[in-house]
């Protein structure tokens, strides 16, 4: 018994009408299907990543938004595979909580802070030239 999780379910840039399934304060900024797969595999789920699948409501066809993760939530007899995750919502909330802690995310954040500071300096310089 597999469930599907699309990155749009966890994306805080999306509205509920666009496909977000968890509260916006718990959602993540632009999660990828590989990040969802990494988190679920680390917990011990049986995970299958389908790279070329797309969320039907997703209008943007970029590679960044592609992918779907299939997770075995329940065994054949109906019991949960992992007792701490009885529902699909519990899995989604856990994944959204864990993705920001991934090493790839923490490294990207550090790099983007430096880029933002450089960008702000450039904007100030441009402002001075206009005067």
Secondary structure as UniProt FT lines:
FT   STRAND          2..6
FT   HELIX           7..10
FT   TURN            12..13
FT   TURN            16..19
FT   TURN            24..26
FT   HELIX           33..43
FT   STRAND          47..50
FT   TURN            51..52
FT   TURN            56..57
FT   HELIX           63..65
FT   STRAND          68..72
FT   TURN            76..77
FT   TURN            83..84
FT   HELIX           88..99
FT   TURN            100..101
FT   HELIX           103..130
//
